[in-house]
Amino acid sequence: MQARVLPLERKWTKAATSISDNPETIKVPSPCVSICQMDAQDGVCVGCYRTRAEIATWSSMDQDNQMLLLDILRDRRAAATGVRRRPSRRKKNV
């Protein structure tokens, strides 16, 4: 028994249309860097510096909250490592 496969152009056309129609609905990629280990002292992930609650709610956050959390994570990482990173070039809503 063969699986039914849609034509390639049909799949891509639908995906490209949904992205280009409303770029505001694109989800921000997860900050996970595949180093998943929780620090026992402060309760944040050693890799991405998120708490368990932030990790659990990432996929249900809207884009604005995800961007806000990325700014918080940048500051949290800088505080933990002592290395300041350059300011974000992500588009901010004015």
C-alpha positions, 0 to 999 in steps of 0.5 A: 500500500502506497502513501498518497503524496501531494505534489511538491509545488502545492505544499510549498505554495501553501507554506510560502503563502501563509508566511508571506501573507502575515509575517507577524505570525511567524514563531521565533525559533527556540533559544535552546542550544541542546545543552539541557541541564538545570543549574541546581543553585539558580534553577536555570538551564545551563545552555539557554538560561531559561527557567523550567516555566519559561521552557514549558511556556515557550511554544504557547507564547506570542511573538512579543513575549518571546522577543521580550524573553530573549532580551531577558535571557541575553541579560541573564546570560551576561550576568552569569558569564560576565560577558556583555553581548552586543545590543539586539538587532531584532525589530522592536515594536515602537 
